[in-house]
């Protein structure tokens, strides 16, 4: 496992090595001159402000909606759960396209904050809901019996138990936002990522772009250290079902229908606006057309690449998570943290790093599907790691000890005991990666084999030319392709809400 985890870490660190190499080439003096500019200060302010605001908003929204759906008598809770997960099927840049194409005044910080929050809050909502389903209400009842109010009980008992889900989801939101290009470009809000693309577009492999990539790496390290510090070393596993039961829903009373209106407003903004925009451009767009051959070719390529990337990424996450949870130490921590760094870099930096590495080390894989899948693994490994880790955290280690005492070897124990316990988390992680890959744009443009076109690349080609009608069919197919994975996430108890179901 250590060898496998180290190999995954080495692959994930290729983009960082690429940036570090060109930093050395640039030299410290020139690097300082490139960074000590008013433009860099403006980009830093924009990036940090948007990241903090969106992480806080998605955390608050995800927890609030999760509590409403799981712990109250909100009417139609099952329906609302499905609708609140559904925005995962709408890529952020499609969401941005929907808002901008309907109202050109949606731009700047307000537009970026709104679109990013509505696109990414399910990354917090889903794990929070899964954790709430798993919590034993007896803990809360004990707090009430000691005279604690519901608010204090939530703050001191429930919220600490939600820490892995909340911090993991917020970390994913922050990392995705650092690397987000499509939506922020459409909304005309400059960040380091959009500036890096502009630099590479004007001066390929420019020194200024590499300098800004260094700042993104540093911001990523700040996020990782903050999450590591806040998460601590607590263990959350529990053996057996015990006295656990479903929590009694809290009666909302006169707040019932106003809160239904709030949840409905979130669904309308996150799901209704994109749906209305797509239908509108399909009907009234002057450039709307349905080239069936091109649509089918892009659809097949998208599904094939997304499936291959999802399987490869989930398999790569297993040894990393196993070491981080079951064999904690400095080596395991370094391996796990290293998998997050590339996620904060724009896809174009990851693509350039793999182009240089493949041409110098393994020329045979240049412009092959294997190199593109490797890029997907680097970019989206954190999605699988966060999800699978949340599941393995709640799989009791004592079950492995019992299996070993009965003469079962390590591999057999993993196959018969541990893997069945974390199977929901594996499925959820693969579904999250599938969603990300099906909408990935820049690395696909750079590394895809000649003649390969995906729904995302064709959509971007049309929308960047303001041919909104021509882009609509590709956007619609992107949403339809994402629906099965979203349904899997909606139905899954992941991460690890079935840890008490131990195979005989």
Secondary structure by P-SEA (a helix, b strand, c coil): caaaaaaaaaaaaaaaaaaaaaaaaacaaaaaaaaccaaaaaaaaaaaaaaaaaaaaaaaaaaaaaaaaccccccaaaaaaaaaaccccccaaaaaaaaaaaccccccaaaaaaaaaaacaaaaaaaaaaaaaaccaaaaaaaaaacccaaaaaaccccccaaaaaaaaaaaaaaaaaaccaaaaaaccccaaaaaaaaaaaccccaaaaaaaaaaaaaaaaaaaaaaaaacccccccccccccccccccccccaaaaaaaaaaaaaaaacaaaaaaaaaaaccccccccaaaaaaaaaaaaaaaaaaaaaaaaaaaaaaaaaacccccaaaaaaaaaaaccccccaaaaaaaaaaaaaaccccccccaaaaaaaaaaacaaaaaaaaaaaaaaccaaaaaaaaaacccaaaaaaccccccaaaaaaaaaaaaaaaaaacccccccccccccccaaaaaaaaaaacccccaaaaaaaaaaaaaaaaaaaaaccccccccccccc
